[in-house]
Amino acid sequence: MATLPVTVLPIGAKSKEVEEMIEVFKQAFGPDPLMEFCFNRPNVPRMSKEENVAKHLERMASPQFVYRKAVDAENPNGPILGVAVWYWVDDPHNSTQNIPWGDPSLGVHLECYEASLGALRRWRLNHFKEHNQPFIYMGILTVMPDVQRRGIGSVLLREGLKEADRRGLPSFIEASPAGLGLYKKFGWEEMLKTTVNLKDFGGDDVDCVTVGLVRPAGAKESPEKETLH
């Protein structure tokens, strides 16, 4: 499929644009079993849309967060096609700074979270603290389903990694197996993997795999095909 020419722009700190961004998340990620079980179980209190928007607006006000969107190069005022959220950790010894999304919110299935995403978070905290190394956390990369595999994910990554390389900083990302091809293309290296079966926590018999990857500063991009879902 042909590459789609896009422009990368900051996401405006306005409720309407943040709501559009959140809708991109929903469309692109779909009903991910792990995310749904940990964060969106039926009949369990969860963050309202207004609270979710407010949280993102609060993060946008922090210089540690960088929100970027990809839009059609010929229609820069058109819909958001993809989103990247980067988080800059200047002090790896500051545990509060080191957790960009904060502690798990109301309604999260903590036992399952700690066995999966929590394990990757703890590894990240320890790894960069031991190396006394500031780093960049690639928190979100997502592309609308109807324009996936058209180079948008690559464009968003290149934009952020230019700044990472300029600062000489490594990057960390949590990924599903479906995204590994794209991230390894840009030099991320697989460091650890968690696998949980939701039935062990009262859910369906579904194995959920999450991978933690680190990209050294200055890693070269390979010509492999983009595989972001």
N, C-alpha and C positions, 0 to 999 in steps of 0.2 A: 504494500500500500504506500502511496506517495507521501513524502514528508509534508507536513502542514506548516507553512511559514507562520511563526507566532512572534509576538512581542512580549517581553517580560516587564511587568510594571509593579510598583508597590500596591498592596491592597489598601484601599482607603479606610481610615478608622471611622466608618459610618455604619450605623446599624443595618441599613439596607444592603450594603455591600458585604458585610459580615454574614448576614442571613443567606445571601447568594453563595458565599463561600461554604457555609455549613451544608447547604443543599448539594454542592459538588461533592463534599465528603460522603454524604449519604448515597448519592448515585454511584460514585466510583467504588466505594468499599463494599457496598451491598451488604447482605446479611451474613457477615463473617461470624462463624459459630463461636469463636473464642470471645470476640468483642461483645456479641449479643449476650452470651452467658454471663460474662463478668460484669457488664455495664448496663444491659437493657433487659433484664429479666422481667417477665410480666408480673404485674401486681406488686412491684417493688418501687419505692420512691426513687425518682431520678431528677436530674437537673431540668428545669423548664427551659423553653426556647429563649426566653428573655434573660435568664441567668446565664445560659451558654453564650449568648451574644455579649453580655456584659463582661464575662470572663475573657473573651477574646479581645475586646476593646481595652481591657485593663492590661493585657499582655502587650498589645500594640504600643502602649504608652511607654513600655520599658525598652531601653536601648539594647537589651540582650536578645530580644525577639526581632526577627526579620520575616515579614510576611510578603510573599510575592505571588503574582498571578500570571498566567499565560493567556493571552487573548489573540484573536485573529489579527495578523499584522495589517490587514487591509480594513479592519474594523475594530480599532482599539477601544471603542466605547461599547463593544458588543459583549456577549456573555463570557463568563469565566470558563476557560477550557481546562485549566489545570492549576494546582496550588502547591507551593512549597513553603514550609515554615522551618526556619533555621533558628537555633538558639545557641548563643555564644557563652561559654563558661570560662570566665577569666580566672577564677580561683577554684581549682578542683578540690581543695580542702574545705570549702564552704558547702556543707551538705544541703543547705537550703537553696543556694544558687544552683546546685548540681541537679535539682529535681524540677525541671521547668513547669511541669503540669501540676505540681503540688501533690499532696497526699491523696489517696483514693477518696472519692467523694461518697456521699450518702448513697446507699443501695448497692455498692460494689460487692461482688462475691469475693471477699478478701482471701479466703483459702486458695481458690483457683487463681486469683490474680498473683498472689505471692509465689505460687509454684511456676508461673509462666512469665508474665511481664515483670513481676517483682524480682525474679531471679536475675533477669537481664539488667534491671536497674541497679541491683546490688553489685553485679559484676562491673558495670560501668563506673559506679562510684569508686570501687576499690582500685580498678585498673588505672584510671587517670590520677588518682590520689597517690598511688605507689610510684607512678612515673613523674609526679609533680608537674603534670602537663595540662595547661589550658587546652580546650578542645571545642569543637563545634558539634552540636547534636542536631542531626537531620531529623526533626521531629515528625514532619508530615510531608509526603510527596504523593499526590493523587491527580489523576487525569480522568476526565469525563469518559464514560464507556464508549460513546460513539466516535471518539477521536483517539482512542488508545492505539498504540503501535504506529503512531505517525510522527514520532520524534519529539513530542512535547515534553515528556519526562526528561529526556536527555538535555533539552534546552534549559529547563528549570534547574537541573543539576549543575550544568556547566556554569550557570550564572552564580550560584552560591559557592561552588568550588573554586572559582577564580579568586574570590575573597579569602577563602580558607588558605589557598596556596600563597596569596600575597602576604598573609599573616604568618605563614609557616606553621599552621595548626593541623593536627589530625582531625578526622571526623568520625562520628559514631552514628549507627543507624540500627533500628530494629526492623526486621523484614519478614514477610511470609516467604515460603519457598518460591512462590510465583514471581517475586520480584528479584530473586538472586541474580539472574542473568544480567539485568540492567545495572545493578550495583557493582557486580564484579567487573563489568565492562569499564567502570570508572575507577577501578583500583581498590575497591573495598575488599577486605579479606575476612573470611568467616572465622570468628573467634570462639563462639559458643552457640549451643542450640538447646532449647527447651522443648519438651514434648509432654503434653498432658492429654489425658482422655477425660472428656467431660463427665463420663459415667462415674468416675471416681469422686465427683463432687455433687452428684445428684442430677446430672444432666444426661443427654443422649450419649450413645456409644460412638463418639467422634474424637479422633486424634487431632490435636491442634499443635502445629509446629511453629515456633518463632525463632529466628536466627539473629544473633548480634554480630555486627560486622564493624571493623575499624578500617579507615582509609588513611594511610600515611600522607602527610603533606607532600604535594608534588607528584603523586602517583599518576602515571600516564593512562590515558584512555585507550582502550583497545577497540578494534573495529567490529566487535561482535554485535549481533542484532539486538535491538531493544525488545525487552520482554515484559515490560510493566503491565500489570493487570489493574 
